[in-house]
Amino acid sequence: MRRSVVRGVGGYLPPKRVTNADLAKSMDTTDEWIVERTGMKQRHLLAEGQNTSDLAAEAANIALKNANITADDIDLIVVATATPDHPFPATAARVQAKIGAKKAFAFDVNAVCSGFVYALSVADQFLKTGQATRALVIGADAMSKIVDWNDRGTAVLFGDGAGALVLEGVDATHPDFERGVHSTHLFSDGCHYDLLYVDTIAASAKQPGHVRMQGREIFKSAIKLIGEAVEKVLAHNAITIEDIDWFVPHQANLRIIEGISTHFNIPMEKMVVTVDQHSNTSAATIPLALWEAARDGRIQPGHRVVLEAMGGGLTWGSALVVW
Ligand code: ACO
């Protein structure tokens, strides 16, 4: 039996910071509307010429440094993204080249906003079977490339960024065996694809397509589906809310996070919230939140951390990680 232990965490936000007031200069919206409906105050957007793989490589390098290892020590790279640099090759392969991880195999996972939980689960399977020893699991998205900047109902919701974890597979005799990824739980229901999708084929460079979303319907589904994923992770590990040190939810909307907090009676102090600062960075929200909470000392070794997400597909999922 083997377990995937977290050895390092990293994150990267592009330098260009755009506040709600900045958005209000170019579209019919207000800071009040955005804060009241979403809790978002600002987001970071890519510079001209930057791509998802650039964000991912920056986050990966920070995670490698945090783990005190080099790219040569990595044998698996999984990138969760819905905004790949190209239809192919995988963005993970671009990241491999950018960080110089010559010994790794690399591929992408697309489960949109649930992508990081999916990628974590996939990497965990490789590490548990011993097919890989050290993995970089990255969530990276450049949502600004696919939002319709003429649609105020979606454009204000998203930001760009990337976050990364370094995981190492250890066996049952290792002193860190009680730490790491204890379980992951994945769900999807493709019947609801039309609630959140991109409206043209991404392969056409001239028409990359735009995000289309039935926000109210997504909102209604969110508490129910995320609730299902949280219940599953608690039951599977025979633990209760009180046993959890931190909840790291996907950051789509502060009202959804508050809804989960109320539904499960989770104190907001146990919720890691970044949506106010980053907005929704899709697959990057969870690793970015882990990075923020680990580097400011909230998440400590041995803490029990529950991750949960829901996004396009629809997809949803959860995980229990002992830091
Ligand atoms: N600024 C000002 N007014 C706006 C804006 C804006 N940016 N966007 C929409 N409005 C207007 C609408 O036109 C509408 O006006 P009307 O009443 O005159 O018709 C009014 O505000 C209300 O619009 P709704 O869309 O009904 O507003 P709602 O309260 O549902 O909030 C929101 C919209 C924030 C998108 C919400 O539905 C939501 O968060 N949904 C969750 C979906 C989500 O977060 N998706 C992200 C990806 S999926 C995921 O990650 C889970």
Residues whose N, C-alpha, C, O or C-beta is under 5 A from the ligand:
A	BS01	ACO	D28 T29 T30 W33 R37 T38 C113 R152 G153 V156 G215 R216 I218 F219 A252 N253 M310 G311
